[in-house]
């Protein structure tokens, strides 16, 4: 039986020819032949020229998702095993360690499928009907290529509803303990594969977390500490000395003070400590997340350098900024000093903002801009002079130029001048297909902050 063919409209944009793997319902003129939802169809131009093969779902606005540019393929176990070996080759070349994203949907030519590896356990998401219908073939191929201890499904995401699918989760193969320990950049972290966000952990910021290393030391001079001759050992040995010439025994005397907001399980906090931070404030609105962060900090031996706060980041930053304004007003003699100051008004050498997506749809962009501006405005106020703001957005609809423009507006309102030190995207286990803007979702920036 010949395969059905989707004929595209003549007046459409030539996105498929440029490598985009989605065919929208509005681009389709007709279908020649018949196909079951989830099955493979060929895609052709209005003139009948073959373009690609993909799986079809008439219930989805993304009606066809391209899986090959060669006719005659079948999405069977052999097909998946070949694609998984290609995924493995890429990660072995570019990713240090085995804990990473193994399959990244369209960017790995497997639209609708995500696979993360935590220890010996694979956590998968089947986001589309075409992948959901091939669950058994996918599991068998994963076992063949990666030989995992277990495979756990986390298809408990709302996007499946757009495909006419119900949310589901559970063990698909082998032994899947709820808590799995992973290693990232030499740090040990626990991952809750059953209840953690998304698949349990966000691998996309791996290289970005490592990029904060240069920010974590070089701050001792602000406290009047400098290296000098040991008063007891003589000129040959240099030790840290305070302004009074006494030896400073705290080993992290040169480290930064750091605030991490939206900490989730404390990944940036761990990296800050690893790279020499003096004191880190780890904040998240979720008590469950903070408890996990505490365990991660403890398992890496950083407990004495981290304080934990369960609070809404917006409220916390505003409270600190308000307290800072009050302290400045008192210092200028313009406030009632009979009232006792509370603990607000703190500042840090490095402020890290890694919020969840504020704009999940195009219609939410205006509100997202307000949210990103507010969070960065308050964060900028709390960065010590010459310190650093580390800020990110994982909202695809918040395009890079708009994100930078929003931060620039926040800087103006805060009376700050910014220097862009680093601009990054997702890590190498999250490759990006050229011409597919939807894959360019993560923006990560490091700014030096100075007053005007």
N, C-alpha and C positions, 0 to 999 in steps of 0.2 A: 504493500500500500504506500503510495507516494505521500510525502509530508506536505501538510498545508502550508500555504505561502501568504504572508501578510504583505499587501501592496501599499506602499506609502504614497501620500499625496504628492502631487507634482510641485506644489508651491511651498513645500516645507523647507526649513533650514537644513543644510547638509551636515547635521551633527554626527550622524552615524559614520559618514565617510571620514570625519575628523577624529574618530576614535571614541565617541561617547557611547556608553553601553546601554542606554535607555531609549525605548521607543514609547512615546506618550500616546494615549488614546486619540488625542487631537491631531496626531500626525498620520493616522491610518486612514486610508481610503476604503479598503475592503479586505476581506480574506477569501482566498481561493482554496477550496477544500474545507475539510472539517478537522477540528482538533479538540481534545479534551483539555480543560483548564489544567495548567501545570505541565503540559506536554510541550515538546519542541516544535517550533515552526521556523520556516525560512523567512527571511525579510528581503524584499526586493523593491527596487525603484518603481516609479509609475510606468517606466518603459519595460519593466520585467527583468532588469539586471539584478542578479543575486548580490546581496551585500553582506549578510551575516545569518547566523542561526542563534535563536534564543528560546527561552521558555515563555509561555503565553499565559496570561491571567486576565480574562475580560473584566473581573471585578476591580482591578487596580488601575489607577490613572497611569502608572508605569506599566503598560500592557505587555510589553516584551522586554526582557532583560537579556542582553547579548552574552553568549557563552563561547562563541567561536566565529571566526571569519572564514571558515572552510566548511563546505557542505558535507553532509553525510555522517556527522559525528553522533554519538549516543552518550548520554550522561549516565553511564553505568559505573560499576566499581572500578574498572580499568581506567576510565576517564578521570575519576576523582583521584585515584592513586598517582597517576601521572602528574596531575596538577599539584597534589600535596608534596610530591618529591621536588617540584620546582620551588614551592614555598620553602621547603626545608633547606634547599641549596642557598636561597637568598638569605635566610636568617643565619645560617652557618657562616656565611661570608661577612655579614655586616653587624651582627648582634653578638655582644659578649655575653656568654652564659646561655642556659637553656630556657630560662623563664622569659617568655615574650609572647607577642601576638604572632601566631603561626599562619593564620589565614585572615586577610583583611578584605573580604568582599570583592567589589569591583576591581580594586587595585591589584588583586591577585587573580583576576579573571574568573572569580567565583562569586558573582553577585548574589547577595542575600545570605551569605555564609560567613560567620566569624568564629574563629577558633583561637583561644588563648591557652597557653601551657603554664600551669602552676605546679612546680615540682614534677611529679610523674602523672598528674591528672590533667586531662584536657577538658576545658569548659567550652561548649559550643552554643551558638545562637543560630537558629534557622528562622530567618526573618521573612521569607517569601514562600508562596505556594510551591514554586518550582523546586526549591530546596527541601521544603517540608515533605514533599512527595517522595524524596529520594533519601530519606533518613537512614534506612538500613544500608544502602550502598555507601553513604558517607561514613557511617560508623565503621563498617568493615574495612574501608580504605584507610581510615585513620589508624585503626589497629594494625593494619599491614605495614604502613609507612613509619609510624611513630612508636609502636609497641607501648602504649600508655598503661599505667596502673589502672586507670579508670577513665570513663568519659561521662561528664555530667552536662545535662542540657539546661540552659538558662534562657529559654525562649519566652520568658515572662515579661514581654515588652509590648507596649500599646501599638507599635507600628504593625504588628501582625494583624490587627483588626482591619487595616486598610487592604489587606490581602484576603480578607474573609476567613481568617484563622483565629482560633482561640489561643490564649496564652497557656504555656505549659512549662514544666520544669521537672527534673528528676534524673535518676541514674539511668544511663543507657548501656553502660558496659563496665564490668569489673568493680573495683573497690574505690569509692569516692568519699574519703573523710571530709567532714564539713570544713574543718580548719586545715589549711595546707601552708607550709612555710616555703617562702621563695627567697631568692637572693637577687638584689639589684645594686649594682655598683659597689659590691662588697658588703652590703647591709642585709640583715635578716628581717623579713617582714612576714606577718601572718595574713592570709587571705581567707575570707569566709566565702566559699564558692556557692553556698546556698542562699545567703541573705545579703551579701555584699552588693554594692551598686554595680549595675551592668553585669559583667561576668565575675566581678569580685574585686578587681583592681584595675587601675588606669596605667597601662604600659606606655601610653603615647608621650608621657612627659619624662621618660627615662633620661635621655640626653640633656633635656632642659634642667632637670634636677641637678645633674652633674655640673652644669654650666655656672652654678652659683658659687663654686669653689673659690674663685678669686675675691669674692665679696666678704668672705668670712674672717679674714685676718688683716692686720695692719691698723688696728684701732687703739692699740695701747697708748699711743702718744696723746690721745685726747684725754686720757686719765692721768697724764703726767708721768707715765711709765716709759722708761727707755732702757736699752741695754747699756750696761757699764761694768767696770771691773768689780769682781766679787770682793767685798770688804774683808773677807777672811782668807780667800785663796790668792788674792793678789791680782796683778794686771793681766795674767795669762788667761784667766777665765772670765767670760762675760756672762752676767746674769741680769734679769729684769730688776730695775730699781725704781721705787716711787720718787715723788718730788722731794721727800725727806732723806733720800739716799738709802732707804731700807730695802732689803731684798723682798721681792714679791714672790710668794710661794705658789699662788694659784696658777696651775699650768696653762690655763686658757686666758691669761691676762691680756693677750693681744687680739682676742676674738671679738666679733660683733655681737651686739644685741639684736635679736631677730624676732619679728612678729609674723607668724604664718596664719592667715585667715582662710576659712574654708578648708581646713586641714585634712578632712576625711580621716584617713588612718595615719596621718603624720609623716608622709613621705618626704616633704621638703624639710620638715623639722629634723628628721633623721640625717638627711644630707648636710644640713647646716651644722649639726653637731659633729658629724664625721670630719668636716672640713675645718673645724676649729672654733665654732661660735662659742661665745662666753655664756650667753643666756638666751633661751628661746621661749617665746610665748606661743603655745600651740592652741588654736581656737577653732571650734566647730560648733554648730547649733545642735548636732546630734550627740546625745550622751553615749549612745552605742559606739559611734565613731571615735569619740574621745577615749573611751575605755579601751578600744582596740589600739589607738595611738599610744596609750600608756604602756600596754604590753609590748608594743614594738620598741618603744624607747627603752624599756627595761631589758629586753632581750639583747639590745646592742650596748648596754652599759652606760647610757646617757642620762639616767634618772636625775642626778644632782644638778643638771643644767637645763631642765625643762620644767616649765609651769604650764598647767592645762586650764583652759577656760571653756566652759559650755555656755555659749551665748550666740545671739544673732550678730553676724559680723557687721551689718549696717549700724545696728544700735550701739555696739561696742565701740566702733570707730568714731561715731558721732559723739559719744560720751567722752572719749579721750580727747577729741578735738575741742569740745566745749570746755573741758577742764583746762586744757592748754591755753585757750583764750582767756579764761578767768585768771590763770596764774600770771599771764602777761599783763593783764589789766591791773592786778594787784601790784606787780612790780613797778608799774608806771604810776602808782598812787591813785588809781581811779576806781577802786572797789572797796566795799565794806570788808575790813579785815577782822571784824569781830566774829564772823562766822568761820567755823573750821572747814578747811579744804578736805574734800574726799580724796579717794585714790586716783581720780581721773587726771588726765593731763600728762600721761606718759608718752615718751617718744622712743624710737628705735633707730639703730643704724641701717637696718634693712627691713622693709615691709614687703611681704609676699602675699599677693592676691590671686588665688586660683579658683574663681567661683564656678558654679555649674552654669550651663547654658541659659542665658537670659532671653534669647530669641530663638524659639524652636520653630517658628513660622515667619514668613515674610511680613505678615501683618503685625508681628510683635517687635519689629525693629525699633520703632520710635520709643517704646517703653524700655527696650533693652539699652538704648543710648542713654536714657536718663539713669538707669541703674548702673551702667558702667561709669558714667561720669561721676555719679554720687560716690560710689565705692572708691574710685581713684582719687577724687577730690579729698575725701576724708583721709585716705591713706597717705597722700602727699603731705598733708599737714603734720603727720606724725613721724616723718622721716627726718632724722637729724641732718643738720647742714652738711652737704657733701656726701650724704648717704645714698642709698639706692632703693628704688621702687622696682619690684619684680612683679609683673602683672601679665595676666593671660585671659584669653577668651576662647571658649570652645564652641561658640555659636557660629555656624556656617553663614547665616544670614547677616552677621556682623562682619562685613568685608574688611580686609586689612586697612584700606585707606580710611574707612569710616571709624574703625577702632582707634587708629592713630589720631584722627581728627578729634575724637571724643576725649582722649587723654590730653591732647593739647588744650582743649577748652577747660578741662579740669585744672590743668597747670596754671592757666591764666587766672582762674578764679581763686586758686590757692596762693597766687603771688610767687610762683616757682618757675624756675628755668630748668628745662630738662635737656640732658644729652643722651641720645640713644647709644647704648653701649653694645647691645646685642639684640638681634631679631631672629627668631627661630620658629619652626613649625613642629609637626609631630615627628617622632623618631623614625629610624630606618626600618623598623618592623611595621611601620604604617606608610608604605610607599604611596606616591601620588601619581595618578595617570595624567599625563599632559592633555589638556583639553577637557578635563572633567573637574569643573570648579567645585562641585559638591564634596570632593575629597580634601579640599584645602580649608579645613574647618578650624584648625588650631592656630592661634596667634600667641606668641610668647615674646615678651620684651623685657629688657633690663635698662632702666634709666638712672643716670646720676641726677640727683636732685639738689638744686641750689636756690637760694632766695634771690629775688631780683633786687 
